[in-house]
Amino acid sequence: MDTPHEMMLTPYVEKTPNSDEYGALTNTEQQPSKRRKKKSIVWEHFTIENVSAGCRRAYCKQCKQSFAYSTGSKVAGTSHLKRHIAKGICAALLRNQDKSHLTPSTPASKGSDPPKRRYRSPNSSSIMFDQERCCHEFTRMIIMHDYQPHMVENPGFVSFVQNIQPRFNVRDFNHFQGDCIGTYLAEKQSVIKLIEGIPGRICLSLDMWTSSKTVAYAVITGHFVDSDWKLHRRILSVVMEPYPDSDTALSHAVSECLSDWNLEGKLFSLTFDHHATESALGNLRPLLAIKNSHILNGQFLVSKCIARTLSSIADDVLTAGSVIVKKIRDCVKNVKLSESNEAKFLELKEQLQVPTERSLCLDDLTQWNTTYFMLIAALELKEVFSCLDNSDPDYKEVPTRDDWMQIETLCTCLKVLFDAASILSTISNPTVITFFHEVWRIHLELARALASEDPFTCSLSQMMQEKINKYWKDCGLILAAAVVMDPRFKMKLVEFSFNKLYGDEAPAYIKIVDDGIHELFHEYVTLPLPLTPTYADEGNGGSNVKSEGLQSESLLSDNGLTDFDVFIMETSSQQMKSELDQYLAESLLPRVQDFDLLGWWKQNKMKYPTLSTMARDILSIPVCTLPPESIFDMEIKEMDSYRSSLRPATVEAIICTRDWIQSDFAEVSDALVKMEY
């Protein structure tokens, strides 16, 4: 019987109803006219010769050694022959293989394809080698794991693949680009089908990547809730902008995306990175107003990335304290870059019994959270640094008491920003509801800090407040609207927060939110619902039953009933408006930790048909344009030099397809996890 190792190396012919694996030779001897051609790989290395009457032996073509094959009706099989080849027993075969590795393989003759073989492994059924299928999976592998496409021409890689499967023809880079575009277009059809089926609108986020070649890439991501009330995020376009500093770059990228994905009239909001200029936004707003319904006078059309805003404020804070930050960094370097100094530092920490679990670390200047970690660790270990001055004569840059007070102020300011940004780095899809509370909390902290008698604290707080006020002015209504759509808070949290924040002026700000919500709801009442398949199914309950003697086509046709449609719209307007008032008047739900907000609206969509549509769109708005790993970045993301050397179409295909494949894997994984509960 073949061992598992032998089976992995053994091609075989699939059994048919008219033949079996062990009876083939017997049938051949009994019926010479129906002799089958031996297809096992061993017969490429062995011949069969008659040595006496009824006795035949197999001879190795390389070393001429003979092996038992058949005696009378008994057949020895081929396992021992396979071992002779596969396990390197044949010295002559090994010598020939070594020579073949030193010379290029001979290409197959043109016009003839080698016969396909089936291979068997211990853990799988028979698999037929398929060049196209292998190329498809190979392309997906390179895209999914972000390998450099030029690896297909790397001699070492080509040799590696040829040793695994000699029949696999590794394509060159130009062919790979074609395969990459083909995979992108195939995956794109699935995303198009997903977007076409959404009942509501779509929100976009735009992040502009720089490059060393002075061109930029606008990475545009779509955010939407599907018919099953699941929130999705997909990168839709990567648009190269040759003149990223121009006032038209932003509007051009958005226009390209809307046109490519047929999203005109479906856009609800656009969240952009912090570095967009006011003139660029001035060109963008008219474009969005033309291509989309101007909902709430465009107040929801454009919003800013909260991560970029927080990073910008953190940069201002660290710049203001740059002198003392450098001093602390040098102190940490003195300890961390010398084993003896670090050992001495740890010994002092043990002797002083400093109650902290933090360890010293050098910061990464590209991520501001690492500087915060460095400062907070140094602050908690300041006693050790003070004693280090006495035990180490080379240690001269000892922070003074005033220095430590400034570090404490910097850490206090950075902690407020860090706590808010950490939510973005730990939650895959942070919602606007979360950041209403976070921005409000930052406002309160800064208001308290402004009352401090310390000039350094006051100046930092004032600087931070200016930027957070700017963000609140631009995005406050969007954040508040999302809170209202949460049945645990509604307008009550807005009223509570604004009273804390604005004091006697709170009623005016509360009225702005209340009027905005009602105005937006009124626009949803008057806007026609998009005729997607999902709405069609929800509208008729999935039934195709027609009334007797009355055709449905007659009801759908005009027949002079256009005025009737206007009458229905006007007379039902007041009734539909009360839908929002009814929702706001109902009691708040308990604030449970794992509340499924979209699931609640799914359950109540029949009770609030128009309001649930509005909630679906509002809750799709992204607060951030960055992935979790880039939340603390101090610099704009840069396209690496290799990718920027590729054709723009290839860059878009790789980035988009990789995102789509990973999203599919993540959704399947989430579904499997839910099935376990």
C-alpha positions in Angstrom: 0.0 0.0 0.0 1.3 3.5 -0.9 2.5 5.6 2.0 1.1 9.2 2.2 4.5 10.6 1.2 4.5 8.5 -2.0 0.9 9.4 -2.8 1.8 13.1 -2.8 4.3 12.5 -5.6 2.2 10.1 -7.6 0.1 11.1 -10.5 -2.7 8.7 -11.2 -5.6 8.1 -13.6 -9.1 8.5 -12.2 -11.0 5.3 -12.1 -13.8 4.7 -14.6 -16.7 2.3 -14.5 -15.0 0.0 -17.0 -11.6 -0.2 -15.3 -10.1 -0.4 -11.8 -6.6 0.4 -10.5 -5.6 -3.2 -9.7 -7.3 -5.1 -12.4 -5.9 -3.2 -15.3 -3.0 -5.5 -16.0 -5.0 -8.7 -15.7 -7.6 -7.4 -18.2 -4.7 -6.4 -20.5 -3.3 -9.9 -20.4 -6.7 -11.5 -21.0 -7.7 -9.0 -23.7 -4.6 -7.9 -25.6 -6.7 -6.0 -28.1 -8.0 -3.7 -25.4 -4.6 -3.0 -23.7 -4.6 0.4 -22.1 -1.6 2.8 -22.3 0.1 2.9 -18.9 -0.2 6.5 -17.5 1.6 6.2 -14.2 4.6 8.5 -13.9 6.9 5.5 -13.1 6.7 4.3 -16.7 8.6 7.4 -17.7 11.6 5.9 -15.8 11.0 2.1 -16.2 10.5 -0.5 -19.0 9.0 -3.9 -18.7 10.9 -6.9 -20.1 10.0 -10.7 -20.2 12.7 -12.7 -18.4 11.0 -16.1 -18.6 7.6 -17.7 -19.3 5.0 -15.8 -17.2 7.6 -13.7 -15.4 8.3 -10.0 -16.2 10.6 -7.5 -14.5 10.7 -3.7 -14.5 14.1 -2.1 -15.4 15.2 1.4 -14.4 16.1 3.4 -17.5 18.8 5.3 -15.6 20.7 2.7 -13.5 19.4 -0.5 -15.3 18.5 -2.1 -11.9 15.6 -4.6 -12.2 12.6 -5.0 -10.0 9.9 -7.6 -9.7 6.8 -6.8 -11.7 4.6 -9.8 -12.4 4.7 -13.6 -12.0 1.8 -15.4 -13.7 -1.4 -13.6 -12.7 0.2 -11.9 -9.7 1.3 -8.3 -10.1 3.7 -6.6 -7.8 2.3 -3.1 -8.3 4.3 0.1 -8.6 4.9 1.3 -5.0 8.5 0.0 -4.9 9.2 1.6 -8.3 7.9 4.9 -7.0 10.2 4.7 -4.0 13.1 4.1 -6.2 12.4 7.4 -8.0 10.9 9.6 -5.4 13.2 8.8 -2.4 16.4 9.4 -4.3 17.6 5.8 -4.3 18.5 5.9 -8.0 21.9 7.7 -8.1 21.9 8.0 -11.9 18.6 9.9 -11.8 19.9 12.3 -9.1 22.9 13.1 -11.2 20.7 13.9 -14.2 18.5 16.1 -12.1 21.5 18.1 -10.8 22.6 18.7 -14.3 19.1 19.9 -15.4 19.0 22.4 -12.6 22.1 24.1 -14.1 20.6 24.5 -17.5 17.4 26.1 -18.6 14.5 23.8 -19.3 13.4 23.2 -22.9 10.2 24.9 -23.8 7.3 22.9 -25.0 6.7 22.8 -28.7 4.3 25.4 -30.0 0.8 24.4 -30.8 0.6 21.4 -28.5 -0.5 21.4 -24.9 0.9 18.7 -22.6 -1.8 16.3 -21.3 -3.3 17.3 -18.0 -2.7 15.0 -15.0 -4.4 14.4 -11.8 -2.5 14.5 -8.6 -3.4 13.0 -5.3 -2.5 14.1 -1.8 -3.3 12.7 1.6 -5.7 15.5 2.4 -7.5 16.2 -0.8 -9.3 14.5 -3.6 -8.0 14.4 -7.2 -7.1 17.9 -8.5 -6.5 18.5 -12.2 -3.7 20.9 -13.0 -5.2 24.1 -14.5 -2.9 26.8 -15.8 -5.6 29.5 -15.8 -6.9 28.7 -12.4 -3.3 28.7 -11.0 -2.7 32.1 -12.6 -5.9 33.5 -11.1 -5.0 32.3 -7.6 -1.4 33.4 -8.0 -2.6 36.9 -9.0 -5.0 37.1 -6.0 -2.1 36.0 -3.7 0.2 38.8 -4.8 -2.6 41.3 -4.5 -3.9 40.1 -1.2 -0.5 40.0 0.6 0.8 43.2 -1.1 3.7 41.5 -2.7 5.6 43.4 -5.4 4.3 42.3 -8.8 7.8 42.3 -10.3 8.5 39.2 -8.2 7.1 37.2 -11.1 10.3 37.9 -13.0 12.6 37.2 -10.1 14.9 34.2 -11.1 14.8 32.7 -7.7 11.1 32.8 -7.5 10.7 31.4 -11.0 13.1 28.5 -10.1 11.1 27.9 -6.8 7.8 27.7 -8.6 9.2 25.4 -11.4 10.5 23.0 -8.7 7.1 22.8 -7.1 5.1 22.5 -10.3 7.2 22.3 -13.5 4.1 22.6 -15.7 3.1 26.0 -14.2 4.1 28.7 -16.6 5.0 31.8 -14.6 3.9 34.8 -16.6 6.0 37.9 -17.0 5.2 41.3 -15.5 3.3 42.6 -18.5 1.0 39.6 -18.5 0.6 39.9 -14.7 -0.7 43.5 -15.1 -3.3 42.1 -17.5 -4.2 39.4 -15.0 -4.4 42.0 -12.2 -6.8 44.2 -14.2 -8.9 41.2 -15.1 -9.2 40.2 -11.4 -10.0 43.8 -10.5 -12.8 44.0 -13.1 -14.2 40.6 -12.0 -14.3 41.6 -8.3 -15.7 45.0 -9.2 -18.8 43.4 -10.6 -19.6 42.0 -7.2 -19.1 45.4 -5.5 -21.3 47.1 -8.2 -24.0 44.5 -7.5 -23.8 45.2 -3.8 -24.0 49.0 -4.2 -26.9 48.8 -6.7 -28.9 46.9 -4.1 -28.6 49.3 -1.3 -31.9 51.1 -0.4 -30.4 54.3 0.7 -27.5 56.7 -0.2 -23.8 56.3 0.0 -21.2 58.3 1.9 -17.7 58.8 0.7 -14.4 59.4 2.4 -11.3 60.8 0.6 -7.7 60.6 1.7 -5.0 62.1 -0.5 -1.7 60.2 -0.6 1.5 62.0 -1.7 4.4 60.4 -3.6 8.0 61.1 -4.4 7.1 61.9 -8.0 5.1 65.1 -7.1 1.8 63.4 -8.1 -0.8 62.5 -5.6 -3.4 59.7 -5.3 -6.9 60.3 -4.1 -8.1 57.1 -2.3 -11.9 57.3 -2.2 -13.8 54.9 0.0 -17.6 54.2 0.0 -19.6 53.7 3.2 -23.1 52.4 3.1 -25.7 50.2 4.8 -27.1 47.3 2.8 -30.7 46.0 2.7 -29.9 43.8 5.7 -28.8 46.8 7.7 -25.2 45.9 7.7 -22.6 48.6 7.4 -20.0 48.2 4.6 -16.8 49.9 3.7 -15.2 49.5 0.3 -12.4 51.4 -1.5 -14.0 52.4 -4.7 -11.4 54.5 -6.6 -7.7 55.5 -6.6 -7.4 58.5 -8.8 -4.0 59.9 -9.7 -3.8 63.7 -9.5 -0.9 65.2 -11.4 -1.4 68.6 -9.7 -2.5 67.8 -6.2 -2.1 71.4 -5.0 -4.5 72.8 -7.5 -8.0 73.9 -6.4 -9.6 71.4 -8.8 -7.8 68.3 -7.7 -10.3 67.3 -5.0 -13.4 68.0 -7.2 -11.8 66.1 -10.1 -11.2 63.0 -8.0 -14.7 63.0 -6.6 -16.2 63.5 -10.0 -14.2 60.6 -11.5 -15.5 58.3 -8.7 -19.1 59.4 -9.0 -19.1 58.9 -12.8 -17.2 55.5 -12.7 -19.6 54.0 -10.1 -22.7 55.7 -11.4 -23.3 57.4 -8.0 -24.7 60.7 -9.3 -27.8 61.5 -7.1 -26.9 58.9 -4.5 -24.2 60.7 -2.5 -25.1 61.7 1.0 -21.9 63.0 2.4 -18.1 63.3 1.8 -15.5 63.2 4.5 -12.1 64.5 3.5 -8.7 64.7 5.1 -7.7 67.7 7.1 -5.4 69.2 4.5 -8.0 70.3 1.9 -7.9 74.0 1.3 -10.9 76.3 1.5 -10.6 77.1 -2.2 -10.6 73.4 -3.0 -13.8 72.9 -0.9 -15.3 76.0 -2.7 -15.0 74.1 -6.0 -16.3 70.9 -4.5 -19.5 72.1 -3.0 -21.1 73.3 -6.3 -20.1 70.1 -8.0 -21.9 68.0 -5.3 -24.9 70.3 -5.4 -25.3 69.8 -9.2 -24.8 66.0 -9.1 -26.9 65.3 -5.9 -29.9 66.6 -4.2 -28.8 69.5 -2.0 -29.9 68.0 1.3 -30.1 70.5 4.1 -28.4 73.2 2.1 -25.3 71.1 1.7 -24.5 71.0 5.5 -24.1 67.2 5.3 -22.2 67.1 2.1 -18.7 67.8 3.4 -17.2 66.9 6.7 -13.6 66.7 8.1 -11.7 63.6 9.2 -11.5 63.6 13.0 -8.2 61.6 13.1 -6.5 64.3 11.0 -7.9 67.0 13.2 -6.7 65.3 16.4 -3.2 64.7 14.9 -3.0 68.3 13.8 -3.8 69.5 17.4 -1.3 67.0 18.8 1.3 68.3 16.5 0.6 71.9 17.7 0.9 70.7 21.3 4.3 69.0 20.7 5.6 71.9 18.7 4.8 74.3 21.6 6.7 72.1 24.0 9.4 71.0 21.5 12.4 72.2 23.7 11.4 70.2 26.7 10.3 67.2 24.6 13.8 67.1 23.1 15.3 67.3 26.5 13.3 64.3 27.7 14.0 62.4 24.5 17.8 62.9 25.1 17.4 61.6 28.6 15.6 58.5 27.4 18.3 58.0 24.7 21.0 58.1 27.4 19.3 55.3 29.2 18.0 53.1 26.3 21.1 53.2 24.1 23.5 52.0 26.7 23.1 48.6 28.3 25.0 49.6 31.4 23.0 52.8 31.8 19.7 50.9 31.4 20.8 48.3 34.0 21.7 51.1 36.4 18.3 52.8 35.7 16.4 49.7 36.4 18.4 49.1 39.6 17.5 52.6 40.9 13.9 52.0 40.0 13.9 48.9 42.1 15.6 50.6 45.0 13.2 53.6 44.9 10.2 51.2 44.5 8.6 53.4 41.9 5.0 52.3 41.6 4.7 52.1 37.8 4.6 49.3 35.2 5.6 51.6 32.4 9.0 51.2 30.7 11.1 53.8 28.9 10.8 53.9 25.2 12.0 56.1 22.3 9.4 57.7 20.2 8.7 57.5 16.5 8.5 61.0 15.1 5.9 59.9 12.5 3.4 58.8 15.1 2.5 61.2 17.9 1.1 58.6 20.3 4.6 57.2 20.7 5.8 60.6 21.9 3.0 60.6 24.4 4.0 57.2 25.6 7.6 58.3 26.0 6.6 61.4 27.9 4.1 59.7 30.2 6.7 57.0 31.1 9.4 59.5 31.8 7.0 61.5 34.0 6.1 58.5 36.1 9.8 57.7 36.4 11.0 61.2 37.1 12.3 60.2 40.6 14.7 57.7 39.0 16.0 60.4 36.5 16.6 62.7 39.5 18.7 60.1 41.3 20.5 59.1 38.1 22.3 62.5 38.3 24.1 61.4 41.5 25.1 57.9 40.3 26.1 58.7 36.7 28.6 61.6 36.2 28.0 61.6 32.4 24.3 62.3 32.9 24.1 66.1 32.8 20.8 67.0 31.1 18.7 66.6 34.3 15.1 67.9 33.9 14.3 70.6 36.4 11.1 70.8 38.5 9.7 73.3 36.0 10.5 71.0 33.2 8.5 68.2 34.8 5.6 70.5 35.3 5.6 71.3 31.6 5.8 67.6 30.8 2.8 67.0 33.0 0.8 69.7 31.2 1.8 68.3 27.8 0.7 64.8 28.9 -2.6 66.1 30.2 -3.3 67.7 26.9 -2.2 64.8 24.8 -4.2 62.3 26.9 -7.5 64.0 26.0 -6.6 63.6 22.3 -5.1 60.1 22.8 -8.3 58.8 24.5 -10.4 60.0 21.6 -8.1 58.8 18.8 -7.7 55.3 20.5 -11.4 54.6 19.7 -10.6 55.0 16.0 -7.7 52.6 16.3 -9.6 49.9 18.1 -13.0 50.0 16.4 -13.2 48.8 12.8 -16.2 51.1 12.0 -16.4 54.0 14.5 -19.7 55.8 14.3 -20.4 59.5 14.4 -22.4 58.9 17.6 -19.3 58.0 19.5 -17.5 61.1 18.5 -20.3 63.5 19.5 -19.5 62.5 23.1 -15.7 62.6 22.5 -15.7 66.1 21.0 -18.0 67.3 23.7 -15.7 65.9 26.3 -12.6 67.6 24.7 -14.6 70.8 24.8 -15.2 70.5 28.6 -11.6 69.5 29.4 -10.3 72.6 27.5 -12.8 74.8 29.1 -11.5 73.7 32.6 -7.9 74.1 31.4 -8.5 77.7 30.3 -9.3 78.6 33.9 -5.8 77.6 35.0 -3.4 80.2 36.4 -0.5 78.5 34.6 0.4 80.5 31.4 1.7 77.5 29.6 -1.5 75.5 30.3 -3.7 78.4 29.2 -1.8 79.0 25.9 -1.9 75.3 25.0 -5.7 75.1 25.8 -6.5 78.1 23.8 -4.6 76.9 20.8 -6.3 73.5 21.0 -9.8 75.0 21.5 -9.5 77.1 18.3 -9.0 73.9 16.2 -11.6 71.9 18.0 -14.1 74.8 17.7 -13.5 74.8 13.9 -14.2 71.1 13.7 -17.3 71.5 15.8 -18.6 74.3 13.6 -18.1 72.3 10.4 -19.3 68.9 11.7 -21.3 69.5 14.9 -24.7 69.2 13.2 -23.7 65.9 11.6 -22.5 64.5 15.0 -25.7 65.7 16.8 -28.0 64.3 14.1 -26.4 60.9 14.6 -27.0 61.1 18.3 -30.7 61.9 17.7 -31.0 58.7 15.6 -30.0 56.7 18.6 -33.1 55.7 20.7 -31.0 55.6 23.8 -30.2 59.3 23.6 -32.3 61.2 21.0 -32.5 65.0 21.6 -32.0 64.5 25.4 -28.2 64.0 25.1 -27.9 67.0 22.8 -29.8 69.1 25.4 -27.7 67.8 28.3 -24.4 68.3 26.4 -25.2 71.8 25.1 -26.3 73.0 28.5 -23.0 71.9 30.0 -21.1 73.4 27.0 -22.9 76.7 26.3 -24.7 77.5 29.5 -27.3 80.2 29.0 -26.7 80.2 25.2 -27.6 76.5 25.0 -31.3 76.9 23.9 -30.2 78.7 20.7 -27.8 75.9 19.8 -30.3 73.2 20.7 -32.9 74.8 18.4 -30.4 74.7 15.5 -30.1 71.0 15.9 -33.8 70.4 16.3 -34.7 72.6 13.3 -32.0 70.9 11.2 -33.3 67.4 12.0 -36.9 68.3 11.2 -35.9 70.1 8.0 -33.9 67.1 6.9 -36.8 64.7 7.7 -39.1 66.9 5.7 -36.8 66.6 2.7 -36.9 62.9 3.1 -40.6 63.0 3.1 -40.7 65.0 -0.2 -37.9 63.1 -1.9 -39.0 60.0 -3.8 -37.6 56.7 -2.6 -35.0 55.2 -4.9 -36.5 52.3 -7.0 -34.0 49.6 -6.0 -34.9 46.0 -6.0 -34.8 46.0 -2.2 -37.5 48.8 -2.0 -39.6 46.9 -4.6 -39.5 43.8 -2.4 -40.2 45.7 0.8 -43.0 47.6 -0.8 -45.0 44.6 -2.1 -43.9 42.1 0.5 -42.3 40.0 -2.2 -45.7 39.1 -3.6 -46.6 39.0 -7.2 -50.3 38.3 -6.7 -52.7 40.5 -8.7 -56.3 41.4 -7.9 -58.9 39.6 -10.0 -60.0 41.7 -13.1 -57.4 44.4 -12.3 -54.0 44.4 -13.9 -51.2 46.0 -11.8 -49.9 47.8 -15.0 -53.0 50.0 -15.0 -52.2 51.2 -11.5 -48.6 51.9 -12.4 -49.4 53.9 -15.5 -50.1 57.6 -15.5 -53.7 57.7 -16.7 -53.9 61.3 -15.7 -53.2 60.6 -12.0 -50.1 62.8 -11.7 -52.1 65.4 -9.8 -53.3 62.6 -7.5 -49.6 61.8 -6.7 -49.1 65.4 -5.8 -52.2 65.4 -3.6 -51.0 62.3 -1.7 -47.6 63.9 -1.1 -49.1 67.1 0.2 -51.8 65.6 2.4 -49.5 63.0 3.9 -46.7 65.5 4.6 -48.1 66.4 8.0 -48.7 62.8 8.9 -45.2 61.8 7.9 -43.7 64.7 9.9 -45.3 63.3 13.0 -43.3 60.2 12.5 -40.2 62.0 13.7 -42.1 63.7 16.6 -43.6 60.4 17.7 -40.1 58.9 17.8 -38.7 61.8 19.8 -41.6 61.7 22.2 -41.2 58.0 23.1 -39.1 57.0 26.2 -35.4 56.4 25.8 -34.2 52.9 25.6 -31.8 51.6 28.4 -28.2 52.2 27.7 -26.9 48.7 27.3 -23.3 48.1 26.3 -23.7 46.0 23.2 -26.6 47.8 21.6 -27.1 47.0 17.9 -28.3 50.4 16.6 -28.7 49.3 13.0 -30.5 46.2 14.2 -32.9 48.3 16.1 -33.8 50.4 13.0 -34.1 47.2 11.0 -36.7 45.9 13.5 -38.6 49.3 13.5 -38.4 50.2 9.7 -42.1 49.4 9.3 -43.0 51.7 12.2 -40.8 54.5 11.0 -40.5 53.9 7.2 -39.2 57.4 6.3 -37.3 58.1 9.5 -35.5 54.7 9.2 -34.4 55.7 5.7 -33.0 58.9 7.0 -31.3 57.1 9.9 -29.7 54.6 7.5 -28.0 57.4 5.6 -26.9 59.4 8.7 -25.4 56.4 10.4 -23.4 55.6 7.3 -21.4 58.9 7.6 -17.7 58.1 8.3 -15.9 60.3 10.9 -12.5 59.2 9.7 -10.7 58.7 6.3 -7.8 56.6 7.7 -7.4 52.9 8.5 -6.7 52.0 12.2 -3.0 51.7 11.7 -2.7 55.3 10.5 -4.8 57.0 13.1 -1.8 58.6 14.9 0.2 59.5 11.8 1.8 62.9 11.8 2.4 63.0 8.1 0.2 62.5 5.1 0.4 59.0 3.8 2.8 58.5 1.0 2.5 56.1 -1.9 5.8 54.1 -1.9 8.2 54.6 -4.8 7.5 51.1 -6.2 3.8 51.5 -6.5 4.0 55.0 -7.9 6.2 53.6 -10.7 3.4 51.4 -11.8 0.6 52.5 -14.2 -2.2 54.3 -12.5 -4.7 51.6 -13.6 -2.5 48.9 -12.0 -2.2 50.9 -8.8 -6.0 51.3 -8.6 -6.5 47.6 -9.4 -4.1 46.4 -6.7 -5.3 48.7 -3.9 -9.0 48.2 -4.6 -8.9 44.5 -5.2 -6.9 43.9 -2.0 -9.4 45.8 0.0 -12.3 43.9 -1.5 -10.8 40.5 -0.9 -9.9 41.4 2.7 -13.5 42.7 3.2 -15.0 39.5 1.9 -12.7 37.5 4.2 -13.6 39.6 7.2 -17.4 39.3 6.6 -17.1 35.5 6.2 -15.1 35.4 9.4 -17.7 37.5 11.3 -20.5 35.3 10.0 -18.7 32.2 11.2 -18.1 33.7 14.6 -21.8 34.6 15.0 -22.7 31.0 14.0 -20.7 29.7 17.0 -22.9 31.7 19.5 
